[in-house]
Amino acid sequence: MSGKRINFGYVGDPPPGWTAHLVWRARILRLVGESISDKELERELEREEQEQRDKRAQRPPGRRDVPEFRKRPDAFLTTEDEDPVLHEPTLSIPFRTNNGLDLQFTRVKVYENGVGFDLVAREPDPDPTAGIPFDTETINLGFRIRPDKAHKTRIRLVVAVSPSRGEHGAYGGTVLSNSFKPDDFPDDPNEPWLYGGGDSRGRVHELGVIETRAHYFLSPVPTTGTIHVTVAYPEFGLKMTSIEFDAASFRIPGR
């Protein structure tokens, strides 16, 4: 959303492509916690979200366990040698951050049923001889918020699968977020879904940094179109920033 404002009372109704772009961007803004200046559009999105909540409330009781085909296979294996990964693309993309944080979309693995990737943040290690801090001042790249523990906040992660791009910008596709609950998975196995995995924090001595990472799994494998990834973390001064790349990067060689 740029700072440019257009008074359509003078120039007529906005073109459909412009409207589609505005709605798409507004959805992402809401998911990363940004305000929307167009209050009518904000109310429209609130109604849309309420309809989704009502639809989820109508699901049968006990529908909580995420199906196996939505989970990263190696999450249940004991050794790395048994990891049934089919392709590891050389895809490691840094986010352009305003606060100097080294944050990357990286460690991508393609499986039969989806794509695993990590968000990885590296910060200078202030004292290699001290313990690794884990408190409310520690960033949380995962999908869990733990009010009773250190992680009272989390990064806002939004993944848009196969948005179109018109003369006014990106729009459409499926917009996913790490704020969705694990049991919000769609019934259609072909519909994109983002599932959060484990997270960790440790010291990388040879680099002199403390590394925080979190794992996510996108299913099924998207192989056409664009993947658009947006993050924001206002509690740590990280403003909204995005990357995008061709989903063809996920294609398994020879297929």
N, C-alpha and C positions, 0 to 999 in steps of 0.2 A: 504494500500500500504506500504509494508515494504521497508527498505532501501537497500535490497538485489537487485543487478542488475545481469541479465543474458544475455550474448552475444549469441544470437541464431545463429549467423553466424558460431559459432564453434560447437554448440550442435544440430543444425538442427531447423526446424520449431517448434514453441511452441505447446504443446498439446491443443486441442480445449477447454478443461476445464480451462486451465490457461488463454487463451485469453478471454473467457467469463467472468472470474473473473476480469481481468484487465479492461475490458470495463465497467463492473458493478461498480467497485470501482471508475473509472474515472468519471462516471456520477455523483456519489455522491460528489466527490471532486469538480467538477464544481459548483454544487448546493450550497456547503458550502463556495465557494469562494477561494478554494485552487487551486494552479497552477498544471498543468499536465506536467511532464517532456517529455513525448512522444508527440512530436508536430504533428506527423501524426495521432495519435489517437485523439488529440485535434481537428484537422481539421475535422476528421470524425464525432465527436460529434457536432461540429458547423454546419456541413451539416445536421445532424439529427435534430437539433433544428430548423434550417431554414425551413426544410420540415414541421415540426410541426406548425411553425408560418404561413407558406403558407396555410396549411390545415385549420387552424383556420380562416384565412382571407376569405376563401371561404364559411364560414357559412352564413346563411341568416341574413340580417340586423335585429337588435332588439333582437337578441338571447343573452340576458344579465341576465335575472332573473334566479337564481338557482332554480331548481325544488324543490318542498316541500319534496320529498323523499330523497333529498340530505342534508336536514337541520335537526338539532337536534330538536325534537318535543317540548321540554320544553322551547325553546327560545321564543315561542309565547304564553306561559301560564303565568298566573299572580300569581299563588301560587304554592309552592313546593308540596303541597298535590296532585295536579293534574298532577304531573310529571309522564308520562307513562313509567317509567323505568322498565325493565323486569329483570335485573340482575345487581348487583353491586359487581364485583369481588374484592377480597382483593388484589389488585394489585397496589403497590406503589414502584417504582424503582428509586433509586438515580443514577444520572450520576456521574461518576468519573471525577471530574473537576481538572484542573491544577491550578486554581486561587482561590481555597477555597470557591467558590460559592456553596451554598446548593441549588441544582437544581434537581427537581424530575419530573418524569412522574407519574401522580397520578390522583385520583378522577375519576376513570373510571366508566362509566355507559353504559349499553348495552340496546339498544332500538330495536324495530322491524326492523327499517330501517338503523341502523348503531350504531357506538360506539363513545360516547363522552369521551374526556379525557382532562386533564389540564396539562400544564407546570407550575410548581410552583417554584419560587425562593424566598429564605429567606435570608435577610441580617441583621446584628446586627443593632438595633435601636440606633443611636448615641445620640438622645435627645428625650425622650418620651413626653416632654412638648412642643416641637416645631412642626411646620407644617410638613406634609409629603412632601419631595422634589419630584418635577415633572418637570424635565428640561432635557437638553441634556446629563446630567450625569446619567439619569435614564434608566435602562435597559427596553427594549421593547420585551416582549415574544410573542406578537401578530403577525398577518400577515400584518397589515397596516403600511405603512411608511407615516408620515405626515410632509413633508418638511417645511410647514408653522407653525408647532407647535413644541413641544418638541421632538417628536419621528422622528428623522431624519435617524435612523437605526433600524434594527430589528434582532432578533436572526435568524440564519439559521437553519431551521427544515426540516429534510428529513425522510420520512417514507417509508420503503420498505416492501411491502406486499408479503408474500410467496416466498421469494428468495429460491433457492435450495442451497444445500451445498455439494460441491464435495471435492476431495482431495486437491484442491488448494485454497478453500475458498468459500464464498458465491457468487452467481451470479443469474441473471434472476429475475423473479417476476415483480411487478409494482413498480416503484420508483416515489414517490410523494413529493412535496415540498410546503412550505408555501410561496414561491415566485411566484407560479402559480397564475394567475388571477382567481377571482371567476367564471367568465363566460367561463373558459377553461374546464368546466366539460365535461366528455365524453358522447356521445350520448347513448352508451350501458349502461343500468342501472345496469348491473352486473359487470361492470368494476370499480375497486377501485378508489375512489376519496377522497381528503382531503379538507375540507371546514373550513375556519377560523371563529371563533365566537367572542365573546366579550373578553375584558381584563380589569383588575382592579389592584389597588394598595392600600394597607391599612396596618394598624398597628395591630399586634397581641400582646396585652399587656402582656398576661400571659407567652408568650415565649420571650418577649423582642426583637422582630424582626419586620422588615417591610417586608411584603409579597407582591410579584408581581405575578400575574397569568394571563394566557391566555387560552382560551378554543378552542378546535378543534373537528371536527366531521369527522369520517372516515366512508364512506358508500360504499357498503353494509357491513354487519357484516362478517368479515373473521373468520372462525372457524377452519381452518386447516392450517398447515404450520407454518411459523415463521414470527413474526413482528420484524423488525430491525429499530431502531430509532437512528438517528444521529443528533447532534446539534453542532453548533459552533457560536461564537460571538467575532470575532477578535477585534472589537472596545472596548470590555471590557476584553480583554485578555483571553477569553475562547477559547482554542484550540479544534479541532474536537474531539468529544468523543461519544461513542455509547453504547446502551443497546440492548438486544434482549430477546424475550420471546415467548412462544408457544401460537399461536392464539387460542388454545383450551380453554384458560382462558376466552375467550369471549362467550363460549357456554352457552346458557340459560339452567339451570338445568331442567331435565325432557324432554329435546328435543333431 
